[in-house]
Amino acid sequence: MRAASEPVQRPAGARLLELGADGTVAHRARADFPRLLRPGDLVVANDAATIPASLTGVHARSGSAIEIRFAARSSLAFEDVTFTAVLFGAGDHRTPTELRSAPPVVRPGDRLEVGPLVARVEALADHPRLVRLAFEGAPAGVWAGIASHGRAVQYAYVAPELALWDVWTPIAGPPAAFEPPSAGFTLDWAMLREIRWQGAAFATLTHAAGLSSTGDPALDARLPLPEAYRIPTSTARAIDEARGRGGRVIAVGTTVTRALEDCARSFGRVIAGEGLAELRLGPTSELEVVNAILSGTHEPGSSHYELLGAFAFAEHLVEADAELERYGYLTHEFGDSVLVWRGKRHSRRRAA
C-alpha cells in the first residue's frame, strides 16, 4: 500500500474495504458506510482533540538539541502535567522516524528546556529514549506553553507541515490525544445525519490516543502504551440499549475498541467513568462489546494491525491485504478505510 501524502481528511474519492464476518471482501466508497448499518446499531467514536505533542528544545546538561514527543499520560485530569515521552535528537519530521538521530543521554533529574517550559526527567522506563517527564509550574501555564510551542506529531510521508486543525477530527472536543484518532477523519456532519437516517445511534468517548511509531523496533513493540480514557454516562447507556435490542456496536477506530473492551474486561460491562487502557488486543483476544471496527488501512506488524486480528482470522486479513494492494488503497492517517466485522471467532476457538 502507498502512504497518503496530503493532509486531506475526507477526499472525495476515499474508499472503504469491507471485510465480512465470513471473510468476504467488498469494495465501496467510504461515504457508503452509513448504508451498511441497520436500525438499532450504535456507532461510537473518539472525540479527543489532538494536543500539539511534539516539543523541541535543549537538554540543559549537555546543551544538545532534543525533541520530546508525548506518548502517554496516566489520566485526563487538567492538573496532570506528567507525561511518558519518547525522545529524539536533532532533526524534524522530514527525516524518516527510523533514521532520526539519537537524543542526548538523559538521567533522572535532568532539565529539558522547551520554549517557555521546563520539564524534568523523573525516571527512565527501561529504554534510553522512553522517559517520564514532569513540567514545572502551574498546570494552566504548562498547557498554555504546550499550545504555543508544541506542534503536531508528524511523519516524513506527509511533506507539508501540519497545522493543528489538520489533525482535529470534526467531532474533536477535549484536548487529550497525542496523535489524531484518525479513523474519525471519516466522519462529517452529513455522515452523522445519514447514520441517524439509517436508524442507528451515535455516541462518543474520549481516549488519549498515543504514538503510532517511535522509529525504534524495541519501543514500537511496546505500543500501545497504557492510555487514559473517559466514557460518559450517555455512552454507557447507549451501549446497554443497543445490545438490549440486538443492535451491533461499531467502533470508529482502534482507540474506541481498546477503551470499550478494557472497560468491559474490568467491570463485566461498559460503565461510565475514567480508566487506563492497559489491554492489548490481538488475534487471541475475546471481544466482549464491539461487533465491527471502522479503521484506517494498517501495515502488517503494527499494533493497529494486530488489533484487527481480534475481529478476523489471519487468513482473511491476508486476503484483505492483497485486495488493498491490488487496488492501490492509501494507508496511514489520511488514507482510505477498512470496515472489519467480527467473525465467528469464539465458536471456532472452542471447537479447536
C-alpha positions in Angstrom: 0.0 0.0 0.0 1.1 3.6 -0.6 1.0 6.2 2.1 -1.4 9.1 1.7 0.9 12.1 1.5 -1.5 15.0 1.7 -3.3 16.1 4.9 -6.8 15.9 3.4 -9.2 14.2 5.9 -12.2 13.5 3.6 -11.1 13.3 -0.1 -13.9 12.8 -2.5 -12.6 9.5 -3.7 -11.9 7.9 -0.3 -12.6 4.2 -0.4 -13.7 1.6 2.1 -12.8 -2.1 2.0 -15.4 -4.1 3.9 -14.3 -7.5 5.4 -17.3 -9.5 6.3 -17.7 -11.9 9.3 -17.3 -14.8 6.8 -14.2 -13.3 5.2 -15.9 -11.9 2.1 -14.4 -8.7 0.7 -16.4 -5.8 -0.8 -15.0 -2.5 -2.3 -17.1 0.6 -1.6 -17.0 4.3 -1.4 -16.2 5.4 2.1 -19.3 7.7 2.1 -21.4 4.5 1.8 -20.5 3.5 5.4 -23.9 4.6 6.9 -25.7 2.4 4.4 -24.1 -0.7 5.9 -25.8 0.0 9.2 -29.2 -1.2 10.3 -31.8 0.1 12.7 -30.7 -0.4 16.3 -26.9 -0.3 15.6 -24.7 2.1 17.6 -21.6 3.9 16.2 -19.1 5.0 18.8 -16.3 7.5 18.0 -13.4 9.1 19.9 -14.0 12.8 20.4 -10.4 13.6 21.7 -8.8 16.7 20.2 -5.2 16.3 19.3 -2.6 18.1 21.5 0.4 19.6 19.8 2.5 16.8 21.3 5.9 17.5 19.7 8.1 20.0 21.5 11.7 20.9 20.5 14.3 22.4 22.9 17.6 21.8 24.6 18.9 19.2 27.1 20.3 21.6 29.7 23.1 19.5 31.0 24.7 18.8 27.5 23.4 21.8 25.5 22.2 19.3 22.8 19.1 19.7 20.8 16.2 17.4 21.7 12.7 16.7 20.6 10.0 15.4 23.0 7.0 13.5 21.7 4.4 12.8 24.3 3.3 9.2 24.2 1.0 8.6 27.2 -0.4 10.2 30.4 -1.9 8.4 33.4 -5.1 10.4 33.5 -7.1 13.0 31.6 -7.1 15.4 34.6 -6.2 19.0 33.8 -3.9 19.1 36.7 -1.9 16.1 35.4 1.2 17.6 33.6 3.3 14.4 33.9 3.9 12.6 30.7 5.5 9.5 29.3 7.5 10.7 26.4 9.8 9.4 23.6 13.0 11.4 22.9 14.7 12.2 19.6 17.8 14.1 18.8 18.3 17.0 16.3 16.1 17.0 13.2 12.5 17.1 12.3 9.7 15.2 10.6 11.3 15.4 7.2 13.7 12.7 8.2 12.0 9.2 8.5 11.5 8.4 12.1 13.7 5.3 12.0 16.6 7.5 10.7 16.4 10.2 13.3 19.5 10.9 15.3 19.6 9.6 18.9 18.8 12.0 21.7 21.5 13.0 24.3 21.9 10.6 27.2 19.5 11.7 29.9 19.4 11.0 33.6 16.8 11.4 36.2 16.7 15.0 37.4 17.9 16.4 34.0 16.2 19.6 32.8 14.7 19.8 29.3 14.1 23.4 28.2 11.4 23.5 25.6 10.3 27.0 24.6 8.7 28.7 27.6 8.6 25.5 29.6 11.0 23.4 31.7 10.5 19.7 32.1 12.4 17.4 34.5 13.2 13.8 33.8 11.6 11.9 36.6 12.5 8.4 35.5 13.8 6.2 32.7 11.5 3.4 31.5 13.9 0.6 30.7 14.8 2.3 27.5 17.1 5.3 27.0 14.6 7.1 24.8 11.4 6.4 26.9 11.1 8.7 29.9 8.7 10.1 32.4 8.6 13.9 32.4 7.1 16.4 34.9 6.7 20.0 33.9 7.4 22.8 36.3 4.8 25.5 37.0 1.1 25.7 37.3 -0.9 23.4 35.0 -2.6 26.4 33.3 0.8 27.8 32.3 2.1 24.4 31.2 -0.9 23.8 28.9 -0.5 27.3 27.5 3.1 26.7 26.8 2.4 23.4 25.1 -0.2 25.1 23.0 2.1 28.0 22.0 5.3 26.0 21.5 4.2 22.5 20.5 3.5 21.2 17.0 1.5 18.2 15.8 3.4 14.9 15.7 4.2 14.3 12.1 6.0 11.7 9.9 8.0 12.0 6.7 5.4 10.6 4.3 3.4 13.8 4.7 5.6 16.6 3.4 3.5 19.7 4.1 3.9 20.9 7.7 0.7 20.0 9.6 -1.4 22.7 11.2 -3.3 21.7 14.4 -6.6 21.8 12.5 -5.2 19.2 10.1 -5.2 16.7 13.0 -8.5 17.6 14.6 -11.5 15.4 13.7 -14.8 17.2 13.0 -16.1 16.0 16.4 -13.0 17.0 18.4 -13.7 18.1 21.9 -11.5 17.7 25.0 -7.7 18.0 24.1 -6.4 14.6 25.0 -4.8 12.7 22.1 -1.1 12.8 21.2 -1.8 11.7 17.6 -5.2 12.1 16.0 -7.8 9.4 16.4 -7.7 9.4 12.6 -10.5 6.9 12.0 -12.7 9.8 13.0 -11.5 11.7 9.9 -14.1 9.6 8.1 -16.9 11.5 9.8 -18.6 14.7 8.9 -21.9 16.2 9.8 -23.6 14.9 6.7 -22.5 11.3 7.6 -23.7 11.7 11.2 -27.1 12.7 9.8 -27.1 9.7 7.4 -26.3 7.4 10.4 -29.4 8.7 12.1 -31.4 8.3 9.0 -30.5 4.6 8.9 -32.0 4.2 12.3 -28.6 3.8 14.0 -27.4 5.8 17.0 -24.1 7.7 17.6 -22.1 8.2 20.8 -18.6 9.3 21.8 -15.9 8.7 24.4 -12.6 10.4 25.0 -9.4 8.3 24.6 -5.8 9.7 24.7 -4.5 8.1 21.5 -0.8 7.6 21.7 2.1 7.4 19.2 1.8 5.0 16.3 5.6 4.8 15.7 8.8 5.7 17.5 11.3 4.6 14.8 12.8 2.0 17.3 11.7 -1.6 16.9 12.2 -2.3 20.6 10.0 0.7 21.5 7.4 0.0 18.8 7.0 -3.5 20.2 5.7 -1.9 23.4 2.9 0.1 21.7 0.3 0.9 22.5 1.3 2.1 25.9 -1.3 2.4 28.7 -3.8 5.2 27.6 -6.3 7.2 29.6 -9.9 7.2 28.6 -13.3 8.6 29.8 -16.7 7.0 29.0 -19.7 9.3 29.5 -22.9 8.0 31.2 -24.8 8.6 28.0 -22.4 6.4 26.0 -22.5 3.5 28.6 -26.3 3.8 28.5 -26.4 3.8 24.7 -24.3 0.6 24.6 -26.6 -1.2 27.0 -29.7 -0.1 25.0 -28.1 -1.2 21.6 -27.1 -4.6 22.9 -30.5 -5.0 24.6 -32.3 -4.5 21.3 -30.0 -6.8 19.4 -28.1 -3.9 17.7 -24.4 -4.0 16.8 -21.7 -1.8 18.3 -19.4 -0.3 15.6 -16.2 1.3 16.9 -14.7 4.1 14.9 -11.0 3.3 15.4 -8.7 1.2 17.5 -8.8 3.6 20.4 -12.6 3.2 20.8 -12.2 -0.5 20.6 -9.5 -0.6 23.2 -11.4 1.7 25.7 -14.6 -0.3 25.4 -13.0 -3.7 25.7 -10.7 -2.6 28.5 -13.7 -1.3 30.5 -15.8 -4.4 29.8 -12.9 -6.7 30.8 -12.5 -4.8 34.1 -16.2 -4.5 35.1 -18.1 -7.1 33.1 -19.8 -4.5 31.1 -19.2 -0.9 29.8 -19.8 1.6 32.7 -19.3 5.3 32.8 -16.1 6.7 34.3 -12.4 7.0 33.7 -9.9 4.3 33.2 -6.4 3.4 31.9 -6.4 1.1 29.0 -3.7 -1.5 29.5 -5.3 -4.2 27.5 -3.5 -5.2 24.3 -5.9 -6.6 21.7 -4.8 -9.1 19.1 -5.5 -12.5 17.5 -6.0 -14.3 20.8 -8.4 -11.7 22.3 -12.0 -12.4 23.0 -14.1 -9.3 22.2 -17.0 -8.6 24.6 -18.6 -5.4 23.2 -17.5 -4.4 19.7 -19.0 -6.1 16.7 -17.1 -4.2 14.0 -14.3 -1.7 13.6 -14.1 1.2 11.1 -10.4 2.0 10.8 -7.7 3.2 8.6 -5.6 0.7 6.5 -2.7 -0.5 8.6 0.5 -2.2 7.7 1.1 -5.8 9.0 3.3 -5.8 12.1 1.9 -2.6 13.5 -0.1 -2.6 16.8 -3.1 -1.3 14.9 -3.0 -4.2 12.5 -2.6 -6.7 15.4 -5.8 -5.3 16.9 -7.7 -6.2 13.7 -6.7 -9.8 14.4 -9.3 -9.7 17.3 -12.0 -9.4 14.7 -10.9 -11.5 11.8 -8.9 -14.7 11.2 -5.3 -14.2 9.9 -6.1 -15.8 6.5 -9.0 -13.3 6.0 -6.8 -10.4 6.9 -4.1 -11.6 4.4 -6.7 -11.8 1.7 -7.9 -8.3 2.5 -4.4 -7.0 2.4 -4.0 -8.5 -1.1 -7.1 -6.6 -2.2 -5.8 -3.4 -0.7 -2.5 -3.8 -2.5 -4.2 -4.8 -5.8 -6.5 -1.8 -5.9 -4.0 0.7 -4.6 -5.6 1.8 -1.4 -3.9 4.6 0.5 -2.6 3.9 4.1 -1.9 5.9 7.2 -4.0 8.6 8.8 -5.1 10.5 5.7 -5.7 7.3 3.6 -8.6 5.0 2.9 -10.5 2.9 5.4 -11.5 -0.6 6.2 -14.6 -1.9 8.0 -14.0 -5.3 9.7 -16.9 -7.3 11.1 -16.2 -9.6 13.9 -16.1 -13.2 12.7 -17.2 -16.4 14.4 -14.0 -16.5 16.5 -15.4 -17.8 19.8 -17.1 -20.9 18.4 -14.1 -21.8 16.3 -11.7 -21.5 19.2 -13.8 -23.7 21.4 -14.1 -26.3 18.7 -10.3 -26.3 18.2 
